[in-house]
Amino acid sequence: MSFPRQFPKKRVKRPIQCWLTLVLSTMPCIGLADEFDTLQFYASVNRAYDDNLFRVRNNQRSDQITTSTAGVKLDKTYSLQRFIVDVSYVDYKYQTSDFLDFDTVNYDAKWLWSLTPSLTGTLSTSRNRTLNGFNDFRLFTQNIRTVDVEQFKAEYSPYKVWALIAGLTQTDVQNSQTFNAIAQYTATAFDYGARYNYASGSTLTFLGHKRDGQFQRQLNFGSLFDNGFTEDELELDFALKPTGKSNLSSKLAYISREYDNFTVRDYDAWIGYIRYDLLLTGKIKANLDLSRTASPFETDYSTYTLTDAANLGLTYLFSEKISFMLSGRLAQRDFRQAVKAGQASRSDDEQSISGSVSWRPIKSIGFTLSSIKSNRRSNSAYRDFEYDDLTTSVMIDLKI
């Protein structure tokens, strides 16, 4: 075991929260002042049947989950400024496992500001509350994960060929139950970079993110759970100009994390993705997504996971009102960097196939029937599971 590094931990501050609260609180009155507002009301009801709610190998429990959503979205342009506010109320009801019931208000608000045509940016705030799924959280109890993100970003592009980028991002993640493998934390990031715009319309972007985070827990010398970390991520993004038939985007990044005290948990990894969309015919579209992701997963047998995944999808537009979708996913998830000797390694193989049919008889009303069949096979049989999910959805949206 590495000896802990002892140095003072800076308290993470909220440098942009006050500005966000002040500015965004004025958005409704600004947005509603003009007759050309775009206001959208939407609602949906999803009823899903899941035959293995808790993702276990034996003694599976099925349930029916009804998700009701009602929301409003405002998209308003005012001179050089644009304001977008999306607020939704979501209610989750479980037919038998009603101890999992909860409701929430999620939101996403943005101010796309512009001081001059050359100096632009975004000021945003968002909240999303969801149930921690049982793929990783193995206790049969409710654990709600709340993610709050506040961001300020500025771009300076005097000639529309190259741009300088800088900003701050604050992330706050909370779990309603203790979940050390994917722990709650608060982090502040300094974001910086540059982008080059090719004459063809393609873009090449370099971005850096320097993060300073605090876990909402005490030091645990027995399990080597730290109370803070720093993280650096450098990424290179390339997006080919979309055409009428194809779209290509890619990312290559290097991420390095250092813990404040337990250096045995420090790690680094190469990550990235390639996404390609192709219109095969006037009615058939294919998409391919290859990715590698790294995520913290702190246990005795691992510090982080490295996941290689491939997704392939087909969409068939039968008519203006009816469409079909079929997709498949293969993934291998490796749990790396054990912190205690003698721990067995873990590796999961995941496969899923899904399909859906959507019917929109009129512009503002839609119906969807979707199904997914998925399984996970691990080198530890205890973590194996498979499940089937069948979901019916009704969606209504109205723009005025």
N, C-alpha and C positions, 0 to 999 in steps of 0.2 A: 504494500500500500504506500502511495506517495505521501510525503509529509505535506500538510496543508500550507499554502502560502498565506501569510498573514499581512494584510494591508487594509486600510480603511476603505469602506464601501461608500460610494457617493449615493446619496438619495436621489432617486429618479424624480425629476420635476415634471410639471405639466406646462411646457412653455407656450403652447398654442391653444390650450383649452379655453382660456378667457376670451381670446379673439374669436374662436369658433362659436362660443355661446352668444357673444354680442352680435356678430355678423349674421349668423344663421337664424337668430331669433327675429330678425327683421325681414326674412325672406318672404313669408306669406303676404305681408302687407305690400311689399314691393311687387310681387308677382301678380297679385290680383288687381293691380291698378290699371291694367291695359286690356282692351277688348280682344286682343289677339293672343291671350293666354292659351296654352294647351294644357287642359286639365283632364286627367284620366282616372276614372273609378274602376276598380276591378274586384272580382270576388271569385273564389273557387272552393269546391268541396272535393276532396280526395278520400276514397275509401279503399284501404289496402288490406289484403289478407296475407299474413306472414305465417308460414308453418313452423318457423323456428326462431321465435322472437329473441331468445337469449343466446343464440349462436353456440349451442352445446352439441356434443356428439351423441349423447343419449338423453332419454327423458325430455324430449323436445316439447315445448309449449307453443301452441299456435295462438294467434290473436287477430282481431280486426281493429285497425287504427283509422279513425276518421280525423282528417286534417281540414279545418275550415279556415279560410283566409279572406280577409276584407281589407282593401287598401286604397290609397289615393296617391297619384303621382302628378306633380306639377313640373312642367318644363317651360321656363319663361326666359326670353331674351329681352334685355333692357339695355338699349344702346350697345356698348361693346361688351356688356356683361351677360352671362347666362347663369341661371339658377335652376337647379334640378333637386327636387325633394320627393322622396319615395318613402311613405310610411305605411306599414301594414300591421294588422292585428291577426295573430295566428293562434288557433286553439287546437290542441292535440287531445283526443279522447281514445282511450283503450277500452275495448269491450269487457275484457276479463281482468287484465293487469292494470286496474284503474289507479294504482299507486304511482303510475308513470304519467298520469294526466298533468298537463300544464298548459298555460297560455302565456303569450308574450307579445310585446310590441317591438318590432324590428324597424330600423330606419336607415336611410342612406341619403345624406344631403351634401350637395356640392355647389360651390360657387366657382365657376370658370371665369376667372377675372382677367382683365386686360387693361394695363395702364397705357400702353401704346401698342401698335401692331407688332412691334418687335419684342415687347416684354409682356409675357402672359404667364398664367399659372392656374393652380387649383387649390382651393381651401375646402376640406371635406371632413365629415364626421359620419360614423356609421356604428350600428350595433346589431349583432346577430346572436340570438339565443337558440340553442338546439340541444337535443338530448345526446349525451355521450353514448355512442352505440356500443353494443356488447361484443364486437369483434375483439377489442382490446380491454375494455373495462369489464371485468369478469364477475363483479358482484351484482346480485339480483336486486338492485335498488336504483332509485332515480338519481342521476347525476347530470345536472344541467351545466352546459358550458356556455359562458357569455364572453363574446369577443367584441371589444370596443377599439376602434381604430380612428385616430385623428391625424390628418396629414396636411402639410403645407408644401406646395411645390411651385417653383418658379423656373421659367425657361426664357433665355435671352437669345433671339435669333434675328440679327439685324438684316441679313441678306437672304433668309429663308433657304440657305444651303447648309449651314451648320448651326447648331444650337448648344448653348451651355445650360446645364441642368443642376439645380440645387434645391434641397428641401429638408424637412423634418417629418418624421413619422413616429407617432406614439401608439403603442399597442398595449392593451390591457386584457389579459385572459384570466377568467375566473371559473373554477369548478365549484359546484354546490357540495360535492363530496371530495374527500381526499383522494387524489389520483396521482401518485408520485411518478409513475411511468411517463405520463404526459402532464406535467405539473402546471399549476397556474403561475403567472408571472406578469410583470410589467417591464416594458422595454422602450427606450427612446433611441431612434436611429437618425444619423445624419446621412442623407442621400445626396449623391453627387454624380456628375457624368457629363457626357457630350453625345450629340447625335449628328450624323451626316446624312443629308437628303440628296440622293442621286437624282439626276435629271429625269431618269426613267420613272421615278416615283418610289423606288425601293429605298429602304433606310437601314443604316448601320448605327447601333447605339452601344455605347459603353456606359455602364452604371456601377457605382460602388455603394455599399451600404455598411455603415459602421454602427453596430448596435451595442448598447449597454443595458443589461437587464438584471432584474431582481426577482428571485422566486419568493412567493408568499409562504415561506416555511423557514424553520430554524435549521441550522447545521445538524446533520445526523452523521456522526462519525462511524456508527455501526454499518449503515447502509450506503455511506458515501453520497448522501444527498446534500448538494451544495445550496447556498443561498444567493448566488449571483453568477453572472457570466458576461463575457464580452464576445462579440462575434463580428467577423469581417466577411463580406461577400462581394466578389468581383464578377461581373457578368458581361457578356457580349451578346447582343441581340441583333438578329438580321431578319428583316421582313421584305420579301419580294413583292413588288407592286402587284396587287390583285388584278387579275384579268377577268373576263367574263366567264372563264372556264376553270381557273385554278387560283389557289392562294397558298403561299408557303411562308411559314415563320419558324424561327429556330432560336435557341438560347444555349449558350455554353457558359457555365459558371463554376467558380471555385469558392467553397465555403469553409471557414475555419472558426471553430469555437474553442474558447479557453474558459475554464471554470475558475472562480475566484480563489478557491481553497484546495480542491481535490484535483490535482493535475492529471491523475490517472484517467479522468473522464474527458480530457481534451481530445478533440478529433478534427479531422478535415476530410473533405471529399470533393470530387468532381461531379457536377450534376448538370442537367439540361434537358432539352426536348427538341423534337422536330415534328411539326404539324403540317399536314398537306391535305388540302381539299381539292377535289377534282370533279367537275361536271362531266360525267361520262356521256350522257345524252341530254336532250332537252328536259327530261323528267327524272333522271337518275343521277344522284350525287354520291360520291364516295369520300370518306375521310380516314386518314391514317395518322395516329399519334404514337410516337415512340418517346419514352421519357425515362429519366433516372432522377429520383428524389431522395433527399436525406432528411431525416426527422429525429429529434431527440426521443429516446425511449429508455428511461433510466430504471434498470433493475439490477439484480446481482449478476445476471448473465449478459447484459447489454448496456450500452450507453446511447446508441443511436441505431436507426434502421436505414438500410439502403435498398430502395425498391426500384427494380427494372420492370417496366410495363409496356405492353403493346395493345393499342385499341384500334379496331377496324370497324367502320360503320358504313351502312348503305341507307340512303333515303330515296324513296320512290314517290314522286308526286303523281298520283293517279289522276287527279283532276284539281281544279282550283279549290275544291272543298275537302278532298280526301287525300291523305298521305300515309305512307307506311315507312317504318324504320326498323332496321335490324342491326345489332352491334354485338361484338364479342371482345372480351378482354382476357389477356394472359399476364400474370405478374409473378415475379419472384421477390420475396422480401427477406433479406438477411439481417439478423440481429447481431450487431458487431460490438466488439470491445467489452468483454466481460471485465468486471472490477474485482472479482473474487476468484481465487484458484479453485479448480475442480468443477466449475460450472459447465454443464452441458451446453453446447451451441444450439441455436435455434434457427430454422429456416422454414418459411412458409411458401407454398405454391398456391396461387389463387387463379381460379377460372370462373368466368361468368358469360352468359349469353342472354341478351334481352331483345325484346321486340315490342312494337307499339303500332297502333293504328289511330289516327286522329281524323275527326270529322268536324268541319266548321260550316254548318248549314247557312249561317249568316255571319257577317263580319264580326259581330260582337259576342257571339256565343260559340263555344267549342266543346267537344267531347273527346276524351282519350281513353283508350283501353291499353294497358301496358303490362308486361310480365317479365320477370327476371328469374333465372335459375343460376345459382352460384354455389361454389364450394371452396373450401380451403383444406389443403393437406399439409400437415406439418411433420417434422421429424419427431415431434412429441405428439403421440396420438391423442392426448388429452385436449389439444388445441384444434383438432379436426372438427369441421362442421360442414353442413350443406343446408341450403334453404331455398324455398320458392316463394315468390312474392307476386301477387296479382293485384293491380290497382286500377280502379275506375275513377275518372276525373271529369268534373263539369266546370267550365271556366266561362266567366262573363266579364267583358270589359267594355267600357263606354267612354269615348272621348268627346269633350265639348270645347 
